Amino acid sequence: DFILHQDSAPSHVSKFTLSFLNERKVNYISPNVWTPTSPGNAPMDNFAWGYMEEQLKHRKSKTIGFQRHFNEIWKNITQELINKALSAWPKRCYQRTSNRAFNLNYIFLL
């Protein structure tokens, strides 16, 4: 089981996208509880993309090689690392709301 979390990008909140999710019975966090401007707030932004960028900068590859390296790194992300990232999420949300912070540093769990 999983719950999908997206940001409020227009393509994520379009009627088409939400209908697509509903028709396929995808569990997701409703757009009315997403933060309106949430760059870096979602776990994917906060952890996954930063982690991938950090791992990929050590590899010198382009196009096909890049895709192969990306897939290799992605497949090797452990559940333990994902759990650490998710456990940091409530604290990050609290920091954003209590400090009205819009630019928090990424949390790297390496």
Residue pairs with C-beta under 8 A, 6 or more apart in sequence:
1 27
2 27
3 27
3 28
3 29
4 21
4 26
4 27
4 28
4 29
5 28
5 29
5 34
5 42
5 43
5 44
6 12
6 13
6 28
6 29
6 31
6 34
6 42
7 34
7 35
7 38
7 39
7 41
7 42
7 45
8 31
8 34
8 35
8 36
8 37
8 38
11 17
12 31
13 31
18 31
21 28
35 41
35 93
35 96
37 102
38 45
38 96
39 45
39 102
40 46
40 103
40 104
40 106
41 92
41 93
41 96
43 85
43 86
43 89
46 85
46 88
46 89
46 92
46 106
46 107
47 82
47 85
47 88
47 106
47 107
47 108
47 109
48 77
48 85
50 106
50 108
51 77
51 81
51 108
51 109
51 110
52 70
52 73
52 74
54 108
54 110
55 73
56 66
56 69
56 70
56 73
59 65
59 66
59 69
61 68
61 69
81 109
84 109
85 107
85 109
88 107
88 109
92 104
92 107
95 101
95 104
96 102
96 104
